[in-house]
Amino acid sequence: MARKLLLEHINVPGINTFDVYRSKGGYAAVEKALKTLTPDEVVEEVKKSGLRGRGGAGFPTGMKWSFLAKPEGVARYLVCNADESEPGTFKDRYLMTHIPHLLIEGMIVASFALGAKTSYIYVRGEMMPQIRILERAIAEAKAKGFLGKNILGTGYDLELYVQPGGGAYICGEETALLESLEGKRGNPRIKPPFPAIAGLYGCPTVVNNVESIAAVVPIINEGGDEYAKLGIGRSTGTKLISAGGNLRKPGVYEIDLGLPVEEFLYSDEYCGGIANGKRLKAVVAGGSSVPILPANLFLKTINNEPRLMSYESLADGGFVSGTMMGSGGFIAYDEDQCIVRNTWNFARFYHHESCGQCSPCREGTGWMEKVLHRLEYGHGKMSDMDLLVDVSKKIEGNTICPLGDAAAWPVASAIRHFRDEFEWHVTHPHEATTRNFGIAHYADPLPKLEEAAG
Amino acid sequence: MLSVQDPNTPVTFSPELISKFADVVSRYPEGKQKSALLPILHLVQAEYGWTSVPAMDKVAEYLAIQPIEVYEVASFYTMYFLKPQGKYVLEVCRTGPCEIVGATPIMQHIEKTLGVKEGEVTPDGLFSWRGVECLAACGFGPVLQIGPEYTFYENLTPESVDQLIGDLKGKANN
């Protein structure tokens, strides 16, 4: 059984309280960092760990920190991105609900490393219960001297606040998040300047995902080199995977990066296979934005090598036959699911969530939604598939922020891998409204794999 | 929560509410009080059930910003209601992972049970409902949430929805 760094104590009764968390070794990283390390040494440990941003982009966290400008007399900010809204992803909610002090401990260490005196956790507004949990935990930590003035007598001051969002997926994009935190509409900013130079209130700012901040705690406790020993290649450490869809055991799992996807999907330690004894049709491996893959291509790469849960292996084959780790939002589709309907559903989501700033995204997401809607409801044309690919290509890369790409990829990949299912919706318009296309030939090698796993 | 307020009546915030506003404003640097806008709109909505124009004007006055700065924010973010809602708003997640485990049948069941379409209020003023996008609970779908506390209800079935609606009716009548 793999070692757990973040969720080791998640099932300890009362771990959401300061005292129990502390009794399990909590806040040791704060003591170690503030009393024995300099801010630069903390940054160095995180660099050595190879930790990559867990929010989706996978950018090395230590490197992001080292880009932070440090002009004299200007405040610096750390903002935690807890605007978890990528369909398929629910790991941050889980972490904040059950072990809030882990995030707070990480925030203190990271704020110290960056020289921030005020830090914010931007939580999506719908997570009011988690906001209340965090605020209670912050009050506890403050009462025990881990926040506020002169923390643990080291002379370091830090105030930590929770900021609710208002229900907008776009605020997960870091510059939109900063706009929102300034009390504005969540319209992403044009970069450069990057937040490391001009972020919150025009001051140097680092924005990190909940899980990235939490991972700083084991990195400081055990050292960056130890953390880097876990995982595989440039995918170091452990990763929280939110497993949902038609799985026997959906939930949040902490895995060592490099775990074979087949083991993750079928072993009883993790997802336990597909629910109701059905067969796997397709997988979205890293949240709705990443390319969807048919079961056979998901389990094995195009070179017939077993695919692993790592940034590199999931991306093997590029967008032709691979996908991305993204935020770790793992969605499994069984044989009864309709890819056209799912693609329409995602297109509607992106249309709904487009901030409207850039025309290609504002208009293009709406067109894709309309075309997919008519395909799903039996009014599609054979030319629609090329039209959708064309629209997606015109959105991709032509917008200020990555929401445009995120909207384009699922549509383009669904047509790339499931074109015959889309065509069947055109040739069988009435049948398509009453039954699903089924598993077809995508899952050819699958029954054997299932037997092998069973 | 107060009863639904007439959109044309000016609003006066209670001293308790104003002190909550002040607490929020204290979290930001001097002169950056506009950052308090989103949290304050949540407080207003929790008090009145929605964000009316007179209430938004008062918020603008409190934060010393233009009313348009409040309107543009309230209309951008999906959580703020720009018209009166039922006392309980059932918000059902309808995005991908919830959809494949049955979000649509749940919404159809709610529509049938309450007898009102999406966005409409039941005649007794108790309920309204709508489909919302991903609520980040994809492993426990279908899910719905009810403000202003945003309590979560997971792994919904028609029976559990009936139970929930019954419980809320009972709570409202006591």
Interface residues (C-beta under 8 A of the other chain):
Chain A: A75 E84 S85 E86 P87 G88 T89 F90 D92 R93 T118 Y120 R124 G125 E126 M127 M128 P129 E159 Y161 Q163 P164 G165 G166 G167 A168 Y169 S180 L181 E182 G183 K184 R185 G186 Y201 S242 A243 G244 G245 N246 P250 G251 V252 V284 S288 G329 I331 Y333 Q337 R341 N342 N345 F346 F349 H352 E353 C355
Chain B: R27 P29 K32 K34 S35 A36 L37 L38 P39 L41 H42 L63 I65 E69 E72 V73 F76 Y77 T78 M79 Y80 R94 T95 G96 P97 E99 I100 V101 V132 E133 C134 L135 A136 A137 C138 G139 F140 G141 Q145 G147 P148 E149 Y150 T151 F152
